[in-house]
């Protein structure tokens, strides 16, 4: 029988190695194509070049007109109000009676003081006569000095009692005058706090009057904006409903403590020759030029958020990658944002496509605006 030839092991290995090499080459080629397909393309973005400038902008705030001086009137004595002669909005003049108390008790007090004064005068007349007799007798030697001195002391005591009675009568008359609540200056009644029939205590507020010696425009100003105000700024104040009614003024008073709720400071601007249209309680608009120091202004589209705070995407020019950075916004408008801190001049900021970026992502700049 013919024998089947047996393949030599070495020959089989020589045929298998080239085939294995070809498979490996094909696999490596396929992996390389897959890796090249998975490599992301740099994302195209539009950017702007940050530049610093001195910020000197006009800031507008809304406020209200108030009286420069307000007086709260109350009776100097307690009692029951029987009449209130003014209402809110009424104009008053110095000496005008605004309210009255029941004067019955004070009138009785005057009658009692008058009676006490009459009794003191009668006693004074009697002791004076005794004193004069003792003085004449002492000069003739018909009375001892001790009796003369006793009459003199009684006379002096009676005279003091008369002076005391006169003072008490004057006090009673003053109290009767205190039953009339009078204005001490011209102004407009802004509030009434008591009505006829009420019993009020001494000093309890009854009527509030805005005096006519000046008007203020009052604004609530944020602390950051307040720090940028010049030393003595001129404020242009106009009526919100009619900008043609306007006046200028200077900052007259700044609250030393911020409001605990709004964290703003109340600023009072004294108005110079305000027109009649700027009446008490009207809403006004104040405009002042504020120098807030060097700031960087970027388009509003560049703004996003990081940790619930404003942030922007900054491009690394060497690595062509982006990173997210928090910034401090000084002012914001629909078109632009003024950045006080967080950016440096000449840094590249992404202005379009900020919502699709992630830290470390490679980007391709479409163009940098200066």
C-alpha positions as CSV (number, residue, x, y, z in Angstrom):
1,X,0.0,0.0,0.0
2,X,1.3,3.4,-0.7
3,X,2.1,5.5,2.4
4,X,0.5,8.9,3.0
5,X,3.2,11.6,3.3
6,X,3.4,13.2,6.8
7,X,3.8,17.0,6.9
8,X,6.8,18.1,8.8
9,X,6.0,20.2,11.9
10,X,8.5,22.9,10.9
11,X,7.0,23.3,7.5
12,X,3.5,23.8,9.1
13,X,4.8,26.4,11.4
14,X,6.4,28.2,8.4
15,X,3.1,28.4,6.6
16,X,1.1,29.5,9.7
17,X,3.3,32.4,10.8
18,X,2.8,34.5,7.7
19,X,-0.9,34.0,7.9
20,X,-0.9,35.0,11.5
21,X,1.1,38.1,10.7
22,X,-1.4,39.1,8.0
23,X,-4.3,38.7,10.4
24,X,-2.6,40.8,13.1
25,X,-1.8,43.5,10.5
26,X,-5.5,43.6,9.5
27,X,-6.6,43.8,13.1
28,X,-4.2,46.6,13.9
29,X,-5.3,48.4,10.8
30,X,-9.0,48.1,11.8
31,X,-8.3,49.3,15.4
32,X,-6.4,52.3,14.1
33,X,-9.3,53.3,11.9
34,X,-11.7,52.9,14.9
35,X,-9.5,55.0,17.1
36,X,-9.2,57.6,14.5
37,X,-13.0,57.6,14.1
38,X,-13.5,58.1,17.9
39,X,-11.1,61.0,18.3
40,X,-13.4,64.2,18.7
41,X,-13.0,67.2,16.5
42,X,-12.2,70.5,18.3
43,X,-15.4,72.4,18.9
44,X,-15.6,75.7,17.0
45,X,-16.4,78.6,19.3
46,X,-16.6,82.4,19.0
47,X,-14.5,84.3,21.5
48,X,-13.7,87.8,22.7
49,X,-10.5,89.3,24.0
50,X,-10.9,90.7,27.5
51,X,-9.7,94.3,27.9
52,X,-9.8,96.6,30.9
53,X,-11.3,100.1,30.9
54,X,-12.3,102.7,33.4
55,X,-16.0,102.4,34.1
56,X,-17.8,105.7,34.4
57,X,-21.4,105.0,33.7
58,X,-24.7,106.7,34.4
59,X,-26.6,104.8,37.1
60,X,-30.4,105.2,37.4
61,X,-32.4,104.4,40.6
62,X,-36.0,104.8,41.5
63,X,-37.0,106.6,44.7
64,X,-39.7,108.8,46.3
65,X,-40.0,112.4,47.4
66,X,-40.1,113.0,51.1
67,X,-40.0,116.1,53.4
68,X,-36.6,117.1,54.4
69,X,-37.9,117.7,57.9
70,X,-40.9,116.1,59.5
71,X,-42.5,117.0,62.9
72,X,-44.6,114.7,65.0
73,X,-46.9,116.7,67.2
74,X,-48.4,115.5,70.5
75,X,-50.1,117.2,73.5
76,X,-47.8,118.1,76.4
77,X,-50.5,116.9,78.8
78,X,-52.9,113.9,78.8
79,X,-56.6,114.2,78.3
80,X,-59.5,113.4,76.0
81,X,-59.5,114.8,72.5
82,X,-62.7,116.8,71.8
83,X,-61.8,118.2,68.4
84,X,-59.3,117.6,65.5
85,X,-59.2,120.5,63.1
86,X,-56.9,119.2,60.3
87,X,-56.9,116.2,57.9
88,X,-54.2,114.6,55.8
89,X,-53.1,117.0,53.0
90,X,-54.2,120.1,54.8
91,X,-51.6,123.0,54.9
92,X,-50.9,124.5,58.3
93,X,-49.3,127.8,59.3
94,X,-47.4,128.7,62.5
95,X,-49.8,129.0,65.5
96,X,-52.7,127.2,63.8
97,X,-54.7,125.0,66.2
98,X,-54.7,121.4,64.9
99,X,-56.5,119.6,67.8
100,X,-58.0,120.3,71.2
101,X,-58.3,118.5,74.5
102,X,-61.2,118.8,77.0
103,X,-60.2,121.9,79.1
104,X,-62.5,121.3,82.0
105,X,-59.8,119.9,84.4
106,X,-57.4,122.7,83.6
107,X,-60.0,125.4,84.0
108,X,-60.8,124.0,87.5
109,X,-57.1,124.0,88.2
110,X,-57.0,127.7,87.3
111,X,-59.8,128.5,89.7
112,X,-58.2,126.6,92.5
113,X,-54.9,128.4,91.9
114,X,-56.6,131.8,91.9
115,X,-58.3,131.0,95.2
116,X,-55.0,129.9,96.7
117,X,-53.4,133.2,95.5
118,X,-56.2,135.3,97.1
119,X,-55.7,133.5,100.4
120,X,-52.0,134.1,100.2
121,X,-52.4,137.8,99.5
122,X,-54.8,138.2,102.4
123,X,-52.3,136.5,104.8
124,X,-49.5,138.6,103.4
125,X,-51.5,141.8,104.1
126,X,-52.1,140.7,107.7
127,X,-48.5,139.7,108.4
128,X,-47.3,143.0,106.8
129,X,-49.4,145.1,109.2
130,X,-48.1,143.2,112.2
131,X,-44.6,143.5,111.0
132,X,-44.9,147.3,110.5
133,X,-46.4,147.7,114.0
134,X,-43.6,145.7,115.6
135,X,-41.0,147.7,113.6
136,X,-42.4,151.0,114.9
137,X,-42.6,149.7,118.5
138,X,-39.1,148.4,118.4
139,X,-37.8,151.8,117.2
140,X,-39.5,153.4,120.3
141,X,-38.4,150.6,122.7
142,X,-41.9,149.4,123.5
143,X,-41.5,145.7,122.2
144,X,-38.8,143.1,122.7
145,X,-36.6,142.3,119.6
146,X,-37.7,138.6,119.7
147,X,-41.3,139.6,119.1
148,X,-40.2,141.8,116.2
149,X,-38.2,139.1,114.6
150,X,-41.1,136.7,114.9
151,X,-43.4,139.2,113.1
152,X,-40.7,139.7,110.4
153,X,-40.4,135.9,109.8
154,X,-44.1,135.6,109.5
155,X,-44.2,138.4,106.9
156,X,-41.4,136.8,104.9
157,X,-43.2,133.4,104.9
158,X,-46.4,135.0,103.7
159,X,-44.6,136.7,100.9
160,X,-43.1,133.4,99.8
161,X,-46.5,131.8,99.9
162,X,-47.8,134.5,97.5
163,X,-45.0,133.9,95.1
164,X,-45.7,130.2,95.2
165,X,-49.4,130.8,94.6
166,X,-48.6,133.1,91.6
167,X,-46.3,130.4,90.1
168,X,-49.0,127.7,90.5
169,X,-51.6,130.0,88.8
170,X,-49.2,130.5,85.9
171,X,-48.7,126.8,85.6
172,X,-52.4,126.2,85.6
173,X,-52.8,128.8,82.9
174,X,-50.1,127.2,80.9
175,X,-51.8,123.8,81.2
176,X,-54.9,125.3,79.9
177,X,-53.0,126.6,76.9
178,X,-51.5,123.1,76.4
179,X,-55.0,121.8,75.6
180,X,-54.6,123.4,72.1
181,X,-52.2,121.5,69.8
182,X,-50.6,124.2,67.6
183,X,-48.2,124.0,64.6
184,X,-44.9,125.8,65.1
185,X,-44.1,126.0,61.4
186,X,-45.7,125.9,58.0
187,X,-46.2,122.5,56.4
188,X,-48.5,119.8,55.1
189,X,-50.3,117.2,57.3
190,X,-49.0,113.8,56.3
191,X,-50.6,111.6,58.9
192,X,-53.1,111.7,61.8
193,X,-52.8,109.2,64.6
194,X,-55.6,110.0,67.0
195,X,-59.3,110.8,66.6
196,X,-61.8,112.9,68.7
197,X,-63.0,110.9,71.7
198,X,-59.7,109.2,72.3
199,X,-57.8,109.6,75.6
200,X,-54.2,110.3,74.9
201,X,-51.1,110.5,77.1
202,X,-48.6,113.3,77.2
203,X,-46.3,113.1,74.2
204,X,-48.4,110.6,72.3
205,X,-48.2,111.3,68.5
206,X,-51.4,112.9,67.2
207,X,-50.5,114.6,64.0
208,X,-47.5,114.4,61.6
209,X,-46.5,117.5,59.5
210,X,-44.0,117.7,56.7
211,X,-42.4,121.1,57.0
212,X,-42.1,123.2,53.9
213,X,-38.4,124.1,54.4
214,X,-37.1,121.5,51.9
215,X,-37.8,118.3,50.0
216,X,-35.6,115.2,49.7
217,X,-35.5,112.4,47.0
218,X,-34.9,109.2,48.9
219,X,-33.2,106.2,47.3
220,X,-32.2,102.7,48.5
221,X,-28.7,102.2,47.1
222,X,-26.8,98.9,47.0
223,X,-23.5,98.8,49.0
224,X,-21.4,98.1,45.9
225,X,-22.8,101.0,44.0
226,X,-22.5,103.3,47.0
227,X,-18.8,102.6,47.2
228,X,-18.4,104.0,43.7
229,X,-20.1,107.3,44.3
230,X,-17.9,110.4,44.2
231,X,-17.4,112.5,47.3
232,X,-20.1,115.1,46.5
233,X,-22.1,113.8,43.5
234,X,-24.7,115.9,41.7
235,X,-27.9,113.9,41.2
236,X,-30.4,114.7,38.5
237,X,-33.9,113.8,39.8
238,X,-37.0,113.7,37.5
239,X,-40.6,112.7,37.9
240,X,-41.1,109.1,36.7
241,X,-44.4,109.9,35.0
242,X,-43.1,113.2,33.5
243,X,-39.4,113.4,32.9
244,X,-39.6,117.1,32.0
245,X,-40.3,117.9,35.7
246,X,-36.8,117.7,37.1
247,X,-34.5,119.1,39.7
248,X,-30.9,118.7,40.8
249,X,-29.6,117.9,44.2
250,X,-26.7,116.8,46.4
251,X,-26.4,113.8,48.7
252,X,-27.4,115.2,52.1
253,X,-27.5,112.1,54.2
254,X,-26.4,108.4,54.0
255,X,-27.8,105.8,56.4
256,X,-25.0,104.5,58.6
257,X,-26.4,101.0,58.6
258,X,-27.8,98.8,55.9
259,X,-31.4,97.7,55.9
260,X,-31.5,94.2,57.5
261,X,-33.8,92.8,54.7
262,X,-32.7,94.4,51.5
263,X,-29.1,95.1,52.5
264,X,-29.3,98.5,50.9
265,X,-28.4,101.9,52.3
266,X,-31.0,104.7,52.4
267,X,-29.6,107.9,50.7
268,X,-31.3,111.3,51.0
269,X,-30.7,113.8,48.2
270,X,-31.6,117.4,49.0
271,X,-33.4,119.0,46.1
272,X,-32.6,122.5,45.0
273,X,-35.7,124.5,43.9
274,X,-37.9,121.5,43.1
275,X,-40.9,122.2,40.9
276,X,-44.4,121.8,42.2
277,X,-44.8,118.5,40.3
278,X,-42.3,116.9,42.6
279,X,-44.8,116.6,45.4
280,X,-44.4,114.6,48.5
281,X,-44.8,110.9,47.9
282,X,-44.3,111.0,44.1
283,X,-42.1,108.4,42.5
284,X,-38.9,109.9,41.0
285,X,-35.9,108.7,39.0
286,X,-32.4,109.7,40.0
287,X,-29.5,109.7,37.7
288,X,-25.8,110.0,38.7
289,X,-22.5,109.3,37.0
290,X,-20.6,106.6,38.9
291,X,-16.9,105.8,38.6
292,X,-16.6,102.1,39.5
293,X,-12.9,101.7,38.7
294,X,-11.4,99.4,36.1
295,X,-13.7,96.7,34.8
296,X,-13.8,94.2,31.9
297,X,-16.9,94.3,29.7
298,X,-17.9,91.2,27.8
299,X,-21.0,90.2,25.8
300,X,-23.9,88.9,27.9
301,X,-23.9,85.7,25.9
302,X,-20.6,84.7,27.5
303,X,-22.2,84.4,31.0
304,X,-23.1,81.0,32.5
305,X,-23.1,79.6,36.1
306,X,-20.8,77.6,38.3
307,X,-21.8,76.7,41.9
308,X,-24.8,79.0,41.6
309,X,-22.5,81.9,40.8
310,X,-21.8,83.8,37.5
311,X,-19.0,82.2,35.5
312,X,-17.4,82.3,32.0
313,X,-15.4,79.9,29.8
314,X,-11.8,80.9,29.4
315,X,-9.6,79.5,26.6
316,X,-6.0,78.4,27.2
317,X,-4.2,79.7,24.0
318,X,-1.5,77.1,24.2
319,X,-3.5,73.9,24.8
320,X,-6.6,75.2,23.0
321,X,-8.8,74.0,25.8
322,X,-11.4,75.7,27.9
323,X,-11.9,76.0,31.7
324,X,-14.9,77.4,33.6
325,X,-14.2,80.3,36.0
326,X,-16.3,82.2,38.5
327,X,-16.5,86.0,38.0
328,X,-17.9,88.9,40.0
329,X,-20.5,90.9,38.0
330,X,-20.6,94.6,38.6
331,X,-23.5,95.5,36.2
332,X,-25.6,93.5,33.8
333,X,-27.6,94.5,30.7
334,X,-29.2,92.5,27.9
335,X,-26.2,93.2,25.7
336,X,-23.2,93.3,27.9
337,X,-21.8,92.4,31.3
338,X,-19.3,94.4,33.4
339,X,-16.9,92.1,35.3
340,X,-15.2,93.5,38.3
341,X,-13.1,90.5,39.3
342,X,-12.3,87.0,37.9
343,X,-10.9,88.0,34.5
344,X,-7.6,89.5,33.5
345,X,-6.9,91.7,30.4
346,X,-6.0,89.8,27.2
347,X,-7.7,86.6,28.3
348,X,-9.8,84.9,25.7
349,X,-13.5,84.4,26.7
350,X,-16.0,82.2,24.9
351,X,-19.0,84.1,23.8
352,X,-21.0,81.5,21.8
353,X,-21.7,77.9,22.5
354,X,-21.1,78.1,26.2
355,X,-23.8,75.6,27.1
356,X,-22.2,72.7,25.1
357,X,-18.7,72.9,26.6
358,X,-17.1,70.9,29.3
359,X,-13.8,71.5,31.3
360,X,-10.7,70.5,29.3
361,X,-12.5,70.3,26.0
362,X,-10.4,71.3,22.9
363,X,-11.8,74.1,20.9
364,X,-11.2,75.8,17.6
365,X,-11.4,79.6,17.6
366,X,-13.6,81.0,14.8
367,X,-12.5,84.5,15.5
368,X,-11.5,86.7,18.5
369,X,-13.2,90.0,18.8
370,X,-11.1,92.8,20.3
